[in-house]
Amino acid sequence: MEMIDILREFGKNLRAERSRAGLSQDGLAEKMGICAGKHIGTIERGETNPSLTTVIAILQALDISFDKLFEIKK
């Protein structure tokens, strides 16, 4: 699997989990303690490779486990 495919799948999973939590991109960003929801959008579209600290902040803000966002569907 190519890097872009992994990033897109991660983003798709993030969007699904954020929606389940009833949060907007700005709402998730606020819970994470970052100022711009547009950063969440770039992650969800697979346009950026988030840092480990960003991934951990996402997991904590959504109160989900690591495997929820990294479940790769074949």
C-alpha contacts under 8 A as a table, 3 or more apart, distances in Angstrom:
res1	aa1	res2	aa2	distance
1	M	5	D	6.39
1	M	6	I	6.89
2	E	5	D	5.27
2	E	6	I	6.47
3	M	6	I	5.10
3	M	7	L	6.24
4	I	7	L	5.08
4	I	8	R	6.09
4	I	46	G	6.81
5	D	8	R	5.11
5	D	9	E	6.11
6	I	9	E	5.16
6	I	10	F	6.07
6	I	72	I	7.59
7	L	10	F	5.06
7	L	11	G	6.07
7	L	43	I	7.62
7	L	46	G	4.64
7	L	47	E	7.48
7	L	48	T	7.43
7	L	49	N	6.66
8	R	11	G	5.01
8	R	12	K	6.10
8	R	44	E	7.06
8	R	45	R	6.13
8	R	46	G	4.21
8	R	47	E	7.83
9	E	12	K	5.02
9	E	13	N	6.17
9	E	46	G	7.60
9	E	70	F	7.82
9	E	72	I	6.64
9	E	73	K	7.90
10	F	13	N	5.14
10	F	14	L	6.09
10	F	44	E	7.27
10	F	46	G	7.37
10	F	69	L	5.67
10	F	70	F	5.94
10	F	71	E	7.84
10	F	72	I	7.88
11	G	14	L	4.94
11	G	15	R	6.11
11	G	43	I	5.53
11	G	44	E	3.57
11	G	45	R	5.72
11	G	46	G	5.50
12	K	15	R	5.18
12	K	16	A	6.30
12	K	44	E	5.91
12	K	45	R	7.38
13	N	16	A	5.13
13	N	17	E	6.21
13	N	68	K	7.26
13	N	69	L	5.26
13	N	70	F	7.53
13	N	71	E	7.72
14	L	17	E	5.18
14	L	18	R	5.97
14	L	44	E	6.28
14	L	69	L	5.96
15	R	18	R	5.12
15	R	19	S	6.06
15	R	44	E	5.94
16	A	19	S	5.17
16	A	20	R	6.18
17	E	20	R	4.99
17	E	21	A	6.23
17	E	62	L	7.42
17	E	69	L	7.98
18	R	21	A	5.08
18	R	22	G	6.39
18	R	23	L	5.58
18	R	24	S	7.25
18	R	25	Q	7.79
18	R	28	L	7.28
18	R	62	L	6.97
19	S	22	G	4.95
19	S	23	L	5.89
19	S	24	S	7.36
20	R	23	L	7.75
21	A	62	L	6.84
23	L	26	D	7.77
23	L	27	G	5.32
23	L	28	L	5.87
24	S	27	G	4.85
24	S	28	L	6.20
25	Q	28	L	5.24
25	Q	29	A	6.18
25	Q	37	G	4.80
25	Q	38	K	7.06
25	Q	40	I	5.84
25	Q	41	G	6.73
26	D	29	A	4.99
26	D	30	E	6.11
26	D	36	A	6.56
26	D	37	G	4.02
26	D	38	K	7.46
26	D	40	I	7.91
27	G	30	E	5.12
27	G	31	K	6.32
27	G	37	G	7.38
28	L	31	K	5.07
28	L	32	M	6.17
28	L	37	G	7.22
28	L	40	I	7.83
28	L	58	I	7.75
28	L	61	A	6.90
28	L	62	L	7.82
29	A	32	M	5.00
29	A	33	G	6.16
29	A	34	I	5.21
29	A	35	C	6.44
29	A	36	A	6.23
29	A	37	G	5.15
29	A	40	I	6.89
30	E	33	G	5.03
30	E	34	I	5.84
30	E	35	C	6.58
30	E	36	A	7.98
30	E	37	G	7.80
31	K	34	I	7.78
31	K	61	A	5.60
32	M	57	A	5.51
32	M	58	I	6.43
32	M	60	Q	7.80
32	M	61	A	5.67
34	I	37	G	7.84
36	A	39	H	5.85
36	A	40	I	7.70
37	G	40	I	5.24
37	G	41	G	6.70
38	K	41	G	4.88
38	K	42	T	6.45
39	H	42	T	5.23
39	H	43	I	6.48
40	I	43	I	5.14
40	I	44	E	6.14
41	G	44	E	5.00
41	G	45	R	6.16
42	T	45	R	5.21
42	T	46	G	6.28
42	T	47	E	5.13
42	T	48	T	5.93
43	I	46	G	5.11
43	I	47	E	5.92
43	I	48	T	5.39
43	I	49	N	6.96
43	I	50	P	6.76
44	E	47	E	7.64
46	G	49	N	7.36
50	P	54	T	5.93
50	P	55	V	6.47
51	S	54	T	5.14
51	S	55	V	6.32
52	L	55	V	5.02
52	L	56	I	6.16
53	T	56	I	5.09
53	T	57	A	6.15
54	T	57	A	5.02
54	T	58	I	6.19
55	V	58	I	5.07
55	V	59	L	6.25
56	I	59	L	5.05
56	I	60	Q	6.18
57	A	60	Q	5.15
57	A	61	A	5.99
58	I	61	A	5.11
58	I	62	L	6.06
59	L	62	L	5.32
59	L	63	D	5.62
59	L	64	I	5.27
59	L	65	S	6.34
59	L	66	F	6.73
60	Q	63	D	4.82
60	Q	64	I	6.79
64	I	68	K	6.67
65	S	68	K	5.66
65	S	69	L	7.68
66	F	69	L	5.93
66	F	70	F	6.54
67	D	70	F	4.88
67	D	71	E	5.64
68	K	71	E	5.81
